[in-house]
């Protein structure tokens, strides 16, 4: 067992005791490193910092994996924090060596490579794990998730030597995987268990427009279809469905959602429900241990979008810096999505309720659809397809609970027209 001091840097500084408190970060992804960046802005010399990451890279932008798959970017383009950045900030990085145990009584972490390291403060940012549908054959070679650089490299290798790809999941990630593999020359079928694509971000009308557009571009879709088996025997050769039919498959990409990665926290005895439970300061029930990102649960909610995770990082960084005046507050979220060249925007509560009403604009010839959900003369949700330039303005109206009664007849035509004419 190796014992190391948190004061070492990735530049190779010699080990030695430090009088500074020790911060250990478990997880080298976007959430954890954003919290560290926020900490460094406020108190750059407060801690000796050590970071453990499961992947053998610096921190990278996971959101940009799809352009790498599509051939629009390379891995170097999506790196956020290079190894030099860690060294320049006096941070010791153990890339490719994840933490496998936390001893909260002794305040020690142990890594897969056998490093034991003590901490004064611990930040858990273990993110989420892809959900692999547990059907027979799901562990066959050729069945993968779409979560990290290794997954992208596996898909690119498959595209060079195989023909048929099946994507299980018609959400954003599944559609991005489908687009990327199609651009790499594969014949792609997307299998989705409901009758609407991206049903968490879009209403049925926008989903139908998206389906038509993507079919015209060469993607094939099987909606309301449930996978029951991945057919082998030694490598995937087909996917079988609940109606007994099957289609050929040389590669199967599972894009059916993620689950908070909380096994390490649970083993350490931290309070977890669906995820690691944190308070408004991003502290767990152990005041020495913080958590941020997709692995956390705040007031029953879990998180997958960048905006709330960045808010968490700001609050967590401030409290680690001992400038603890900030509190994390959940806010309405907005998502601007780029799916295979189609502009989509979704914000707030686009489902609505018994007391809400819809304002809808449809322009099929131009491929434009807008739907605003109104309640008590206020916008509570928006779905835009094809024309998203006013998305941020609609989001402001949602956040500010603006009375839109004077603008109602012009609201669908956007900010410019509403501001050009007096209310």
N, C-alpha and C positions, 0 to 999 in steps of 0.2 A: 504493500500500500504506500503510495506516494503522498507526502504532505507538502502543500505549497502555501506560500504567503500571497495574500490578495494584492500586495503591493508590487508584484512583478508586472512588467509590461510585455506586450507582444514583440517589442523590439529587442528583448533578451536581457533586460536589466537583471542583475544578480538578486537572488532572493534575500530577504531580510525583514526583520520585524518592523512594523510601522506603528506610529502612535495614532494614526488616523483610523476611524471606524471602517469596518470592512463591509462593502456592499457586494453581494453575489447575485447575479442575474441568471435565472434559469430560463433559457430561450433567447435565441439570437435573431428573432424575427422583427417585423415592422413595429409591433406594439411595444415590446420591451426596449428596443433601441430608441424609439421616439421618446419614451419616458426618460431614458438616460440622457438624451440630448437636452431635454427640458431641464433636467437636474444640472447638467454642465453649464447651461446658460446662467443659472442662479447661484450655483456654488461649485465651481469647477475643481476646487482643491479639497472639498470636504471629505471625500471617501477614497479609499483604495477600492477599485472596481475590478471585478472579474466576471467574465461572461462565458457561459457554457451554451453551445449550440449543437443541435443534432446533425446539421448539414455541414459539409466541409467547405463552406464559403463564408465571406463576410455577409452582412445584412443586405438583402436584396428585395426589390419591389415585386411581391408575389402577384400583384394585380397585372403586371406586364408580362406574365408568362405566356398569355395568349398571343401577343405579337411575336414573341420568340418562336412559338410553334408555327405561326403563319409565315415565318421567314422575314418579318419586317424589322426585327431587332435580333441582336445576339446577346448572350449571357452578360458580357461585360457592360452592355448598355443599361442593364437593369440593377446593377450593384449600387446600393445607396451608401454603404459605409465600407470602404476598402480596408484591408489589413493595416495600411499605413495610418488610416484615421484612428484606429484603436491604439496604435503605438503612439501617435502624436498626442492622444489624450490620456496616456498613461494607463490604458485599460488592457488587462490580460485577457486574450481571447483563446478559448479552447474550442475550436471549430471541429465538428465531427466527433465530439466527445460529450454526449448528453449526460445530464445528471440522472442517476437511477435511484437515489435514496436521499431523503432529508431526515436528519435526526434533530428534531426541534428542541429536545431537552438539552443536548450538548451543543446545539447551534452549529451543526456540521452538515455539509453536503458531500455526497460521494458520487463520482462520475463513473461512466461505463469503463473508462480507461484506468480506473483505480486511484484517481486523485481524490484526496480528502481535503476539504477546505472549510475553515470556520467562517462564520459571518456574524455581523452585528445587525445588519438589515438584509432581508432576502426579498427579491422581486421575482415572482413567478409569472412568466409570459410564455406558456407552453402552447398557446393557440388552440387549434382544433385538429381533428383527424377526419379524413374522408370516410364516409359511410359506405362500406362495401356490402351490397345486398347479399345476405347469406344464403344464396341459392346453390344447389349442387353445381360444382365446377367453378365457383368464384375464385378459387385459389390456383387455377390453371395458369401456366405461362401464357402471356398474351392478354391477361386481364389486369388492368391497372386503374389507378385513380388519376386525377389531374390536380395535383397539389403542389409539386415542387419541381426543381430543375431536373432531377433524375427522371421524373415522369415524362417531361417534355423530351428528354433525350431518348427515352424508350419509344415514344410515339414517332419521333423523327426517324429512328432506325427502322421501325415497322413500316413506315411509309415508303422507305427505299426498296423494300423487298416483298411487300404484301399488298393486297388489293382492297379487301373488304374491311371497313371499320364500322362498328356499331357503338353508338353513344347511348348509354342508359341514363336518362335525365334530360328534360327539356327546359331547364332553367338557364340562367345566364352562362354559367360555367360550361354546361353541356353544349350550348350553341356556339360558344367560342371554340371549344375543342373541335366541334364538327366543322366549323369554318376553316380552322387551321389545317385539319387533316385533308379536307377537300382541296385546299390550296396546295397541299403537298402531293396531290394527285390520287388520293384514295377515293373510292366509292363509299359514301357515308350515309348511314341510316340512323336517325335519332328516334329512340323509343321512349315514350313518356306515358305515365300511368293515368293522367287526366286528359281532358279534351282541350286544354288551353296551354300554350307555351308560356313560360315565365309567369305562371299564375300568381306568384307572390308579389310581382312588380307591376303587372299589367291587368287591365280589365279584359273582358272577353272580346270586345270590339278591336282593341289594339292588338291583342294576341292573334286574332284572325288575319289582320293586315300583315303582321309579321310573318305568319305562316305562308301566306300567298307570296310574299316577297322572297322568302328563303327557298321555297319550292322552285320558283322561277330561276334561282341561281344554281340549282342542281342538287340540293339536299333532299333526301327522302325522309318522310316522317311516318311513324306508326303511333297514333295517339290512342288513348284509352286501351293501352296494351301493357300487359304485365308479364315480365320475364320470370320463368320458372326454372330454367336450367341453362347453364353454360356447357356446351357439348364439347368433349375432348376426343380421345382419351389422354394424350400426352401434351397436347397444346390445344388451345381453343380453335375449333373449326366451324362452330355454328352457335346461334342463340335460339332457344326454344321458348315459346310463349304459352299462355294458359289455354289457348284454343287449339293447341296441338301443332300449330304451324312453326316453322323455323326458317331462319335466313342464314346464309353463310357469313362467317366472321373470322378474320385473321387477327383482329385486334378488338378488344372490348374495353371501352373507357367508362368507368363508373363515375357518374357526376350526379349522384342522387342525394347530395347534401353532406353536411359535416356534423360532427359532434364535438362539444368542448373536450379538450384533452386534459382530464383531471385525475388520471390514475395516480400520478406521483403525489399530488396534493392529498388524495384520499389515503394513500399509504402513510403519509406523514401525519394523519389525524386531523387535517384541517376540515372545517365544516363545509361540506359540499351538498348541494341539492342537484339541480341540473348542471351546475357549474360551481366554481369556487365562489362562495358567498363573500361579497365585500361591502363595506359601508361607503358613505359619501366621500371618504378620503382615499378609497381604494385599498384600505387595510382589510385584512382577513380578521377572523376572530382572534388570531395571534397578532398582537400589535407590532411585532418585529417583522411580520411577513406581509408584503403587499402583492397584489396581482392586478394585471391589466390585460385587456384584449379579449379575444374570442373564448378564453378559458374562464371568464368571470361571469358572475350573476349579480346584478345590482337591482334590488327591489323587484325581484322575480323575472327581470328581463335578461336575455343574453344578446350578444352583439356579433354582427358580421360585416358591417359597413365601416369604412375608414373614418368618417366624420366623428361618430361617437367615440371611437377608439382613440383618435387624436385628442379629444376632450379629456378622456381618462388619463392619457399620458401627461397632459399639462397639469392636471390636479395631482397625480401621483408624483411627478417630478418636483412639484412645489413642496409637497409634504416631506419627501425625502431630503429636500434642501433646507428643511426646517423653516420654511416660509409658508406655514400651513393655514393660510387664510382662505384657500379655495375649496370649493365643494363641487363634486360632480353632480350635475343635474341632467337628466335625460331630456332630450328635445326632439321635436319632430325631425324626421330624416328625409333627405331628398337624394335621389340617385339619378345621375345622368349616365346613360348607358350607350355604349357604341357596340352594336351587335352586327358584325359583318356589313358595315357600311350603312346601317340604318340608325337614325337618331331616335332615341327614346328618352323620356324623362318621366319620373314617377316621384310624387311627393305626398307626404301626409297620409290621411285616411281616404284612399280612393274607393273603398268599399261603401262607405256611407251607412246610414241607418234609417229608421222609420221616419225621422223628422228632417231628413236631408233631401235635397233635390239636385238634379244634374243640369248643367249648361253644356251643350254638346255642339261641336262644329265638325262637319265631315266634308272633305273635299277629295273624293276618290281619284279624280283625274290627277291631282298633284300628289296623291299619297299622303294626305294630311288628316290627322284626327286629333281633336282636343276635347277633353272632358274635364270640367271643373265641378267638384262636389261642394255644394253650398248648404250651410246650416246657420240659421239665425243671422242672415245677411253677412256671413263670413265664409271665406274659402277654407275648407278643412282638408281638401285633397285635390290632386291634379294628376292627370295622365296625358302626356303629349307624345304624338307619334309623327315623325317626318319634319316637324317644325318645332324646335325646342328652344328657340332664342329667348323666349319670355319665361322660361322655367324658373330662373333665379328670382324674377320679380314675383311670380305666383307664390314661390316659396316664402318670400318676404311677407306677402299678404297673409299666408298661413301662420307664420311665426308671430307676426305682430297683431293678429286677430283684427285686421283692418275691416271696418264697415264698408262693404263694397256696394251698398244699395245705390249710391249716386253713379256708380260705374257699371252697373249691371248690364245694360244694353250694349255696352262696348267691350266688356271684359274679355270675351273670347278673342277679340282682335288685337289684344296685346297692350303693352305699356305705352308705346308711342302714341297710339290713337287715344288712349284714356287720358294721357297727359296733355295731348294737343288741344282737347276740347274741355272747357270748364265744366265742372260737375254740376 
